[in-house]
């Protein structure tokens, strides 16, 4: 009887130690998640604040400059304005980066998920920023490669159409992708949660990344590499103190 009582006591102590260990582990995990969340939160706040301050400063400097109406400067102001909106929405959507928020499955939850918890405006302005960099690249490309035909008022006369094109191809497609594929599911806001096939989700993600990142990147690489080659030819073509034979040799070498 004494052995049985001793065994029961040992089991009780063991179970108590295991329970205490589990509680301690859970507490440590929650504390670690809380610390990581705070680091992420403050990082986002710092990035957004620096973006607002930096882009506002650049906009003011260029706007007060006497050369603010130049094509490149107009596009730079537009670029900083888009990046300023990105920074503002980074701060506004700080809580949206937490995918563990339970919102239910009501109509209001669908509205909240698609219009706010999924930071679609942030993604849209980021994509617009990418395409505006393309516009800057094309403007410089035309000025360097076709200097005679280049019109200095090209951007000023077509600024509205540039903004409209960037909106239609950069901002609007974000909603076209999110609305039919994402929403409230199982009480959570899920990006592409309504796409049944995992392979389809991956195909859509590859398509989005290709259109919004790789194609603009490859286009910019081509534009600036070609400009570098053209400028290199012009530089070597009239090097002082060299004969025509040497100049032609250098041009042929660059080509």
HELIX and SHEET records of a PDB file:
HELIX    1   1 UNK A    2  UNK A   63  1                                  62    
HELIX    2   2 UNK A   71  UNK A   92  1                                  22    
HELIX    3   3 UNK A   95  UNK A   97  5                                   3    
HELIX    4   4 UNK A  107  UNK A  112  1                                   6    
HELIX    5   5 UNK A  113  UNK A  117  3                                   5    
HELIX    6   6 UNK A  120  UNK A  145  1                                  26    
HELIX    7   7 UNK A  154  UNK A  157  1                                   4    
HELIX    8   8 UNK A  159  UNK A  166  1                                   8    
HELIX    9   9 UNK A  167  UNK A  171  3                                   5    
HELIX   10  10 UNK A  172  UNK A  181  1                                  10    
HELIX   11  11 UNK A  198  UNK A  209  1                                  12    
HELIX   12  12 UNK A  210  UNK A  214  3                                   5    
HELIX   13  13 UNK A  215  UNK A  237  1                                  23    
HELIX   14  14 UNK A  244  UNK A  254  1                                  11    
SHEET    1   A 2 UNK A 183  UNK A 185  0                                        
SHEET    2   A 2 UNK A 188  UNK A 190 -1                                        
END                                                                             
